[in-house]
């Protein structure tokens, strides 16, 4: 059975590496392709809009990071989570909740506005 578990771990590791590579390619594509399109078309205004959007997301993250707690109990220490990591993880989770709530509100607003048209 030891060989089967080692083979499973090997395939899991290979799958994770492939997933990381695909994630990196998609992130590069999401960042680079709009930049290239804007530069090639000479549309500088779209670059400014993109920078404003990234800035808004950064400000929202900084607010969420600022209100998150940094407690790291002994349970977290077993997994190598320090106070700074705990604060970063907490800020990311709070930001996810903020965006989830915002998207739900946008969906509700969209449906209500369609109803009254």
N, C-alpha and C positions, 0 to 999 in steps of 0.2 A: 504493500500500500504506500510505502514511502515514495516509490517511483511515480505513482499516480499523482500524489499531492505535489511533488516537485514539478511534474509536467503541467499541472494546473496552474501553479504559481508562475511557471515560465510563460504560459500563454496569457495569463493575466498581465504580466509585466510587458509582454509584447503589445497587447491590446492598449495598455495605458500609454506606452510610448507612441503608438500610432495615433491615439486620441490627442496627445499633446502636440504632435506634429500637425495634425489637421486643425487644431485650435489655433496654433501659431499662424498657419497659412491663412485661415479665415480672418484673424485679427489684422494681419498685414494687409489683406485684401480690402477689409473694411476701412482701414486708415489710408492706404496708399491710393487706391483707385479713385475715390472722390477728389483727392488732392491733384492727381494727374489730370482728371477731367476738367477741373476748375482752371488749372494752369494752362492747359492746352486750348481751352475755349476763351481764355482771357477774362474769365468771370471772377473777379476778385471779391465781389459782394457775397458770393456764396461761401468763400473762404472765411469771411468775417462772420457770417451766420453760423458756420460750423464752429468757429472758435468761441462764439457766444454760447452755443449749446454745450460744448465741452466745459466751459467756465461755469455754467449753471450747475451741471452735474458735479463738478468739483466742489462748488460752494455747498451744495446739498450734502455731499459726503462729509465735508469738514464740519458742518453743523451736526450731523448724525454722529460723527466720531467724537465731537466735543461733549455730547450728552451721554455717550455710552460709558458704562462702568469699566473699571480696570481691575476688578477683583480676580485673583488667581488663587484658587484653593489648592489644597494638596492633591485633590483629584485631578485637577488640570495639570499640575506639575508632573504627574506621572506620564503625561503625553507630551511634555515639553512646551506647554503653553505658559508663557511668562505674562507679566502685567501688560506690556506693550502689545503683545499678540492678542491678548484678551480684549483690549480696547479696540484694536483694529477689526477683530472679528465681530465685536459688538456693534461697532459703527457700520460695518457692512450689512449686518442683519437688520439694523434699524433702517438703513437706506433702502433695503429691499422692501421692508414694510411700507415705507413712505411711497415708493414707486408703485407698489401693489395697490395701495389705497388710492393713489392718484389715477391709476389706470381704471380702477373700478368706477371712480367718480366720472371720468371722461366717458365711459361706456354708458352710464346712467344718464348723463347729460345729453349724449348723442341720441339715445332712444327717446327721451322726453322731448327734445327739440324736434325730432322727426314726427312725433305724435301730434304736435301742435301746428305743423305746417299745412 
